[in-house]
Amino acid sequence: MSEVNTSNHASSDDRPKALVITAPGINCDGELALAFEAAGAAPESVLLADLIERPAIVDRFSLIGLPGGFSYGDDGGAGRVLAQLIRRGLYPALAAAIERGVPMIAPCNGFQIAVQAGLLPGPAEGESWPVEPAVPTVALAPNELGRFHDVWTGVEIPESTRCIWTAGLGAVPSEAMVLPSAHGEGRFVAPDEMMAALESEGRVALRYTEADHFNGSRGRVAGICDASGLVFGLMPHPERYTRWSQHPTWTRLEASVRRGDTPGLAMFRNAVRHATAVVR
């Protein structure tokens, strides 16, 4: 088990603890930990193998992050191996955490893992999390053009979304509302019935703009949440946009646009506020 250095924060014990799940091939865990830290949480990176051996570790945390990367080399499909390990050895602990109100974010490979592990789209509104992980009902397929894309993409927040991570971001100016994307299997696909449910229940949390809809996702979906709004899976990387200097043209942004937090950091602050107020 490895911990992120939080020695610069004298009152770190007072901050909500954020679990960052790591495994072979994950390469965005450091960025995710830094984003949690910048938002006011105390992050700790823990190997999946340690969590499977001792699932009760999850109970110590008020926030959870499932990072991006190429877990287990994406053998057999993006995120497939890690997702199967979660289904077999960690799903009950994660489901229990969500039931007690723990926010969870799963960017890029994390999103691919979450849908295959049965964590997204999750149970219907009003239903408890099942004891066993559900059969996947949505998927992240190869990009429409059949190749890896690494590009900043414009995104939009649907007015009706219930996602706690994206709350209040609908009014962000379009020139600032961009996120870095880097994936080869990010095309969101879902059957008609599930797509209709996601739309009507406010579980579409993030869309690509018309101009930057590069991967062919159905409904321009860039991210979804579960019925509680706590579990947020998305293909772009908000953890890579927590400082204005990370914006590709930040020196040309008006000062009024660069006021306050970046959209990426704002997402993490939303979750930390929720964890501070709700999670015990």
C-alpha angles and dihedrals in degrees: 000000000000129000131209112241109254097166092122090068113074092189097044091130089066094056122090110260118242121204115213110193113215134186139158110304096020107127106167098063093103093052091047091050091050091050091053090047093049089052093054104267130121106237126204125184114217128182116244090231090059091048093051090049092048110020091173087077087080090065090069093066136082096190133036132201127191103194134213129250133094103302112205087352089293086274111186091007138336110306094349100126096047091045091055091049090053092048091052102040116011110028097097092053093049093045090051090051091053090048090057091052105265113157115227129193125196115183124188109322085019090060091049089051095045095055092048093045092055095249094115139081081007130191123329120270112288094019125112121237109273119247090236123044114262125243108266112266099182132036145195107232131186114292115270093250091048099238143093116272125200107183143124108256133199113238137188134207114227111234093229100049119129094200111131091204095062098037114137096010097105092093096053111123113259093239089061097038096087132116133193114252125193117169146114097202106045105116105125113221129180136160118258095258094051093044090052091050093050091050097045094044095050093246096132098097102175137018134191114241117251090253095052101039091124104151102050097244114176110258088004087279113178096166143003136195135209122255092272092054090232102103111067122184120181139160098222121076114243089172088069092058108056096118127053090229088068092064108106093235100022096141089061096050117108114251089241090059093050093053115124126348126349114249089254095054091042089060091055093045089054090055094045091051090051092048092048093051102036116018119086 
